[in-house]
């Protein structure tokens, strides 16, 4: 690995840093966007059962809000359960926007890494080409400088793609995952609103 870094030259260091950041973001998002954490199955039914039994007490609201992002949305609905339907929906939507923003955390950074990876690789390629042309002289070319320039150009191009391709794949995956979770939470919130206004039992 060290020999590869030496062959690629200094332009590979930004790519190594970008790859470490991308890997950390991917692991964090894989952990944070799990269905069981964001929108646990059956949570709305559990919350409705507790509401029927105890009402919208501060204790019920507190426990509900601790049940992840969906719990925060349902708690906002329960806090306004006696309000008119538009007011209740508005309260849910306000918290929903905050929750959606939290779910999308770090995704712009991952998308940026996916976009700049090939550009950083191209930068290394250009630097390698400069070294190649710099090795040319009237007396001929310096084989050592020529070989190093080729190594810089090729290794950085490959590393840029190695960083960008997985980053883009996971960025697209997480975007779809967030969209699916948002739709799921919207459906559960609508179920709570309908129940509160006697439109669904």
Short mmCIF file of the C-alpha atoms (twelve columns), coordinates in Angstrom:
data_MODEL
# 
_entry.id   MODEL 
# 
loop_
_atom_site.group_PDB 
_atom_site.id 
_atom_site.type_symbol 
_atom_site.label_atom_id 
_atom_site.label_alt_id 
_atom_site.label_comp_id 
_atom_site.label_asym_id 
_atom_site.label_seq_id 
_atom_site.Cartn_x 
_atom_site.Cartn_y 
_atom_site.Cartn_z 
_atom_site.pdbx_PDB_model_num 
ATOM 1   C CA . UNK A 1   0.000   0.000  0.000   1 
ATOM 2   C CA . UNK A 2   2.800   2.383  0.881   1 
ATOM 3   C CA . UNK A 3   4.531   1.661  -2.397  1 
ATOM 4   C CA . UNK A 4   1.307   2.457  -4.263  1 
ATOM 5   C CA . UNK A 5   1.028   5.795  -2.477  1 
ATOM 6   C CA . UNK A 6   4.636   6.587  -3.273  1 
ATOM 7   C CA . UNK A 7   4.083   5.681  -6.930  1 
ATOM 8   C CA . UNK A 8   0.936   7.829  -7.139  1 
ATOM 9   C CA . UNK A 9   2.616   10.871 -5.639  1 
ATOM 10  C CA . UNK A 10  1.153   13.624 -3.473  1 
ATOM 11  C CA . UNK A 11  -2.055  14.082 -5.565  1 
ATOM 12  C CA . UNK A 12  -3.409  10.811 -4.142  1 
ATOM 13  C CA . UNK A 13  -3.598  12.172 -0.581  1 
ATOM 14  C CA . UNK A 14  -6.793  14.215 -1.142  1 
ATOM 15  C CA . UNK A 15  -8.332  11.067 -2.623  1 
ATOM 16  C CA . UNK A 16  -7.305  8.987  0.388   1 
ATOM 17  C CA . UNK A 17  -8.821  11.573 2.739   1 
ATOM 18  C CA . UNK A 18  -12.009 11.671 0.639   1 
ATOM 19  C CA . UNK A 19  -12.230 7.873  0.693   1 
ATOM 20  C CA . UNK A 20  -11.919 7.771  4.501   1 
ATOM 21  C CA . UNK A 21  -14.632 10.414 4.896   1 
ATOM 22  C CA . UNK A 22  -16.903 8.617  2.417   1 
ATOM 23  C CA . UNK A 23  -16.451 5.286  4.202   1 
ATOM 24  C CA . UNK A 24  -17.251 6.865  7.568   1 
ATOM 25  C CA . UNK A 25  -20.386 8.533  6.175   1 
ATOM 26  C CA . UNK A 26  -21.568 5.319  4.524   1 
ATOM 27  C CA . UNK A 27  -21.195 3.339  7.750   1 
ATOM 28  C CA . UNK A 28  -22.928 6.054  9.778   1 
ATOM 29  C CA . UNK A 29  -25.868 6.300  7.377   1 
ATOM 30  C CA . UNK A 30  -26.234 2.515  7.125   1 
ATOM 31  C CA . UNK A 31  -26.563 2.460  10.914  1 
ATOM 32  C CA . UNK A 32  -28.796 5.529  11.273  1 
ATOM 33  C CA . UNK A 33  -31.255 4.807  8.442   1 
ATOM 34  C CA . UNK A 34  -32.331 1.383  9.632   1 
ATOM 35  C CA . UNK A 35  -36.082 0.815  9.447   1 
ATOM 36  C CA . UNK A 36  -36.245 -0.280 13.081  1 
ATOM 37  C CA . UNK A 37  -34.709 2.999  14.250  1 
ATOM 38  C CA . UNK A 38  -36.439 5.477  11.945  1 
ATOM 39  C CA . UNK A 39  -39.936 4.000  11.624  1 
ATOM 40  C CA . UNK A 40  -40.395 0.904  13.788  1 
ATOM 41  C CA . UNK A 41  -43.158 -1.369 12.460  1 
ATOM 42  C CA . UNK A 42  -46.364 -1.176 14.478  1 
ATOM 43  C CA . UNK A 43  -45.362 1.981  16.338  1 
ATOM 44  C CA . UNK A 44  -48.467 3.948  15.394  1 
ATOM 45  C CA . UNK A 45  -50.734 1.145  16.620  1 
ATOM 46  C CA . UNK A 46  -48.816 1.011  19.889  1 
ATOM 47  C CA . UNK A 47  -49.078 4.788  20.286  1 
ATOM 48  C CA . UNK A 48  -52.820 4.749  19.544  1 
ATOM 49  C CA . UNK A 49  -53.380 1.971  22.063  1 
ATOM 50  C CA . UNK A 50  -51.522 3.938  24.725  1 
ATOM 51  C CA . UNK A 51  -53.451 7.096  23.823  1 
ATOM 52  C CA . UNK A 52  -56.796 5.281  24.207  1 
ATOM 53  C CA . UNK A 53  -55.712 4.040  27.608  1 
ATOM 54  C CA . UNK A 54  -54.048 7.117  29.090  1 
ATOM 55  C CA . UNK A 55  -54.714 10.049 26.779  1 
ATOM 56  C CA . UNK A 56  -52.155 12.559 25.550  1 
ATOM 57  C CA . UNK A 57  -50.340 12.957 28.874  1 
ATOM 58  C CA . UNK A 58  -46.830 14.453 29.050  1 
ATOM 59  C CA . UNK A 59  -45.498 10.992 29.910  1 
ATOM 60  C CA . UNK A 60  -47.076 9.455  26.812  1 
ATOM 61  C CA . UNK A 61  -45.809 12.293 24.632  1 
ATOM 62  C CA . UNK A 62  -42.300 11.942 26.069  1 
ATOM 63  C CA . UNK A 63  -42.149 8.182  25.533  1 
ATOM 64  C CA . UNK A 64  -43.513 8.556  22.012  1 
ATOM 65  C CA . UNK A 65  -40.990 11.240 21.074  1 
ATOM 66  C CA . UNK A 66  -38.168 8.930  22.167  1 
ATOM 67  C CA . UNK A 67  -39.182 6.291  19.618  1 
ATOM 68  C CA . UNK A 68  -37.031 7.698  16.828  1 
ATOM 69  C CA . UNK A 69  -37.980 10.084 14.000  1 
ATOM 70  C CA . UNK A 70  -41.451 8.581  13.514  1 
ATOM 71  C CA . UNK A 71  -42.050 8.869  17.252  1 
ATOM 72  C CA . UNK A 72  -41.218 12.579 17.120  1 
ATOM 73  C CA . UNK A 73  -43.773 13.072 14.349  1 
ATOM 74  C CA . UNK A 74  -46.458 11.104 16.174  1 
ATOM 75  C CA . UNK A 75  -45.743 12.995 19.403  1 
ATOM 76  C CA . UNK A 76  -46.284 16.285 17.551  1 
ATOM 77  C CA . UNK A 77  -49.619 14.955 16.332  1 
ATOM 78  C CA . UNK A 78  -50.665 13.749 19.782  1 
ATOM 79  C CA . UNK A 79  -49.746 17.106 21.311  1 
ATOM 80  C CA . UNK A 80  -52.329 18.704 18.997  1 
ATOM 81  C CA . UNK A 81  -54.827 15.854 18.993  1 
ATOM 82  C CA . UNK A 82  -57.666 18.087 20.237  1 
ATOM 83  C CA . UNK A 83  -56.938 20.794 17.665  1 
ATOM 84  C CA . UNK A 84  -58.711 21.033 14.286  1 
ATOM 85  C CA . UNK A 85  -57.414 18.726 11.568  1 
ATOM 86  C CA . UNK A 86  -55.476 21.472 9.664   1 
ATOM 87  C CA . UNK A 87  -53.675 22.542 12.847  1 
ATOM 88  C CA . UNK A 88  -52.770 18.961 13.706  1 
ATOM 89  C CA . UNK A 89  -51.494 18.325 10.183  1 
ATOM 90  C CA . UNK A 90  -49.466 21.534 10.225  1 
ATOM 91  C CA . UNK A 91  -47.790 20.545 13.501  1 
ATOM 92  C CA . UNK A 92  -46.943 17.130 12.062  1 
ATOM 93  C CA . UNK A 93  -45.588 18.657 8.852   1 
ATOM 94  C CA . UNK A 94  -43.363 21.089 10.763  1 
ATOM 95  C CA . UNK A 95  -41.726 18.282 12.725  1 
ATOM 96  C CA . UNK A 96  -41.683 16.152 9.577   1 
ATOM 97  C CA . UNK A 97  -39.546 18.725 7.780   1 
ATOM 98  C CA . UNK A 98  -37.054 18.709 10.647  1 
ATOM 99  C CA . UNK A 99  -36.989 14.906 10.719  1 
ATOM 100 C CA . UNK A 100 -36.468 14.721 6.948   1 
ATOM 101 C CA . UNK A 101 -33.583 17.171 7.215   1 
ATOM 102 C CA . UNK A 102 -32.015 14.967 9.911   1 
ATOM 103 C CA . UNK A 103 -32.434 11.852 7.757   1 
ATOM 104 C CA . UNK A 104 -30.655 13.592 4.877   1 
ATOM 105 C CA . UNK A 105 -27.733 14.607 7.085   1 
ATOM 106 C CA . UNK A 106 -24.312 13.965 5.492   1 
ATOM 107 C CA . UNK A 107 -25.845 12.973 2.146   1 
ATOM 108 C CA . UNK A 108 -24.774 16.234 0.437   1 
ATOM 109 C CA . UNK A 109 -21.213 15.584 1.615   1 
ATOM 110 C CA . UNK A 110 -21.305 12.048 0.232   1 
ATOM 111 C CA . UNK A 111 -22.706 13.341 -3.058  1 
ATOM 112 C CA . UNK A 112 -19.955 15.967 -3.206  1 
ATOM 113 C CA . UNK A 113 -17.276 13.303 -2.730  1 
ATOM 114 C CA . UNK A 114 -18.871 11.247 -5.512  1 
ATOM 115 C CA . UNK A 115 -18.738 14.290 -7.784  1 
ATOM 116 C CA . UNK A 116 -15.211 15.474 -6.997  1 
ATOM 117 C CA . UNK A 117 -13.581 12.013 -6.933  1 
ATOM 118 C CA . UNK A 118 -13.066 11.865 -10.713 1 
ATOM 119 C CA . UNK A 119 -11.967 15.510 -10.709 1 
ATOM 120 C CA . UNK A 120 -9.295  14.819 -8.098  1 
ATOM 121 C CA . UNK A 121 -8.231  11.820 -10.156 1 
ATOM 122 C CA . UNK A 122 -8.081  14.032 -13.222 1 
ATOM 123 C CA . UNK A 123 -5.932  16.510 -11.316 1 
ATOM 124 C CA . UNK A 124 -3.470  13.719 -10.571 1 
ATOM 125 C CA . UNK A 125 -3.572  12.686 -14.211 1 
ATOM 126 C CA . UNK A 126 -2.750  16.207 -15.354 1 
ATOM 127 C CA . UNK A 127 0.106   16.455 -12.861 1 
ATOM 128 C CA . UNK A 128 1.433   13.123 -14.097 1 
ATOM 129 C CA . UNK A 129 1.246   14.317 -17.697 1 
ATOM 130 C CA . UNK A 130 3.131   17.477 -16.740 1 
ATOM 131 C CA . UNK A 131 5.867   15.306 -15.255 1 
ATOM 132 C CA . UNK A 132 5.945   13.193 -18.423 1 
ATOM 133 C CA . UNK A 133 6.358   16.232 -20.643 1 
ATOM 134 C CA . UNK A 134 8.846   17.680 -18.201 1 
ATOM 135 C CA . UNK A 135 11.029  14.608 -18.607 1 
ATOM 136 C CA . UNK A 136 11.540  15.438 -22.278 1 
ATOM 137 C CA . UNK A 137 14.677  17.330 -23.176 1 
ATOM 138 C CA . UNK A 138 16.873  17.892 -26.200 1 
ATOM 139 C CA . UNK A 139 19.113  15.031 -25.104 1 
ATOM 140 C CA . UNK A 140 16.180  12.621 -24.719 1 
ATOM 141 C CA . UNK A 141 13.813  11.654 -21.917 1 
ATOM 142 C CA . UNK A 142 14.630  10.689 -18.352 1 
ATOM 143 C CA . UNK A 143 13.203  7.163  -17.916 1 
ATOM 144 C CA . UNK A 144 12.816  7.536  -14.143 1 
ATOM 145 C CA . UNK A 145 10.848  10.777 -14.389 1 
ATOM 146 C CA . UNK A 146 8.850   9.368  -17.303 1 
ATOM 147 C CA . UNK A 147 7.906   6.233  -15.347 1 
ATOM 148 C CA . UNK A 148 6.963   8.270  -12.270 1 
ATOM 149 C CA . UNK A 149 4.791   10.593 -14.354 1 
ATOM 150 C CA . UNK A 150 2.947   7.615  -15.855 1 
ATOM 151 C CA . UNK A 151 2.429   6.128  -12.381 1 
ATOM 152 C CA . UNK A 152 1.025   9.400  -11.042 1 
ATOM 153 C CA . UNK A 153 -1.338  9.727  -13.998 1 
ATOM 154 C CA . UNK A 154 -2.681  6.163  -13.917 1 
ATOM 155 C CA . UNK A 155 -2.881  5.582  -10.165 1 
ATOM 156 C CA . UNK A 156 -4.717  8.841  -9.520  1 
ATOM 157 C CA . UNK A 157 -7.183  8.197  -12.340 1 
ATOM 158 C CA . UNK A 158 -7.940  4.744  -10.937 1 
ATOM 159 C CA . UNK A 159 -8.171  5.997  -7.347  1 
ATOM 160 C CA . UNK A 160 -10.539 8.783  -8.345  1 
ATOM 161 C CA . UNK A 161 -12.908 6.253  -9.888  1 
ATOM 162 C CA . UNK A 162 -12.534 3.850  -6.964  1 
ATOM 163 C CA . UNK A 163 -13.632 6.624  -4.583  1 
ATOM 164 C CA . UNK A 164 -16.369 8.086  -6.802  1 
ATOM 165 C CA . UNK A 165 -18.206 4.941  -7.929  1 
ATOM 166 C CA . UNK A 166 -19.085 3.478  -4.479  1 
ATOM 167 C CA . UNK A 167 -19.818 6.971  -3.147  1 
ATOM 168 C CA . UNK A 168 -22.309 7.607  -5.943  1 
ATOM 169 C CA . UNK A 169 -23.914 4.165  -5.536  1 
ATOM 170 C CA . UNK A 170 -24.461 4.676  -1.802  1 
ATOM 171 C CA . UNK A 171 -25.545 8.287  -2.276  1 
ATOM 172 C CA . UNK A 172 -28.302 7.168  -4.657  1 
ATOM 173 C CA . UNK A 173 -29.207 4.283  -2.351  1 
ATOM 174 C CA . UNK A 174 -29.501 6.527  0.691   1 
ATOM 175 C CA . UNK A 175 -31.558 9.100  -1.222  1 
ATOM 176 C CA . UNK A 176 -34.023 6.374  -2.186  1 
ATOM 177 C CA . UNK A 177 -33.993 5.007  1.356   1 
ATOM 178 C CA . UNK A 178 -34.798 8.415  2.839   1 
ATOM 179 C CA . UNK A 179 -37.604 8.980  0.325   1 
ATOM 180 C CA . UNK A 180 -39.112 5.601  1.197   1 
ATOM 181 C CA . UNK A 181 -38.888 6.249  4.928   1 
ATOM 182 C CA . UNK A 182 -40.487 9.686  4.534   1 
ATOM 183 C CA . UNK A 183 -43.415 8.177  2.626   1 
ATOM 184 C CA . UNK A 184 -43.801 5.495  5.311   1 
ATOM 185 C CA . UNK A 185 -43.825 8.099  8.096   1 
ATOM 186 C CA . UNK A 186 -46.345 10.228 6.187   1 
ATOM 187 C CA . UNK A 187 -48.698 7.252  5.936   1 
ATOM 188 C CA . UNK A 188 -48.388 6.525  9.655   1 
ATOM 189 C CA . UNK A 189 -48.960 10.192 10.521  1 
ATOM 190 C CA . UNK A 190 -52.088 10.297 8.323   1 
ATOM 191 C CA . UNK A 191 -53.368 7.234  10.160  1 
ATOM 192 C CA . UNK A 192 -52.982 9.116  13.448  1 
ATOM 193 C CA . UNK A 193 -54.752 12.201 12.078  1 
ATOM 194 C CA . UNK A 194 -57.629 10.122 10.712  1 
ATOM 195 C CA . UNK A 195 -58.014 8.353  14.047  1 
ATOM 196 C CA . UNK A 196 -58.011 11.624 15.984  1 
ATOM 197 C CA . UNK A 197 -60.813 13.007 13.838  1 
ATOM 198 C CA . UNK A 198 -62.923 9.855  13.876  1 
ATOM 199 C CA . UNK A 199 -62.192 9.016  10.258  1 
ATOM 200 C CA . UNK A 200 -60.433 5.753  11.023  1 
ATOM 201 C CA . UNK A 201 -60.703 3.364  13.941  1 
# 
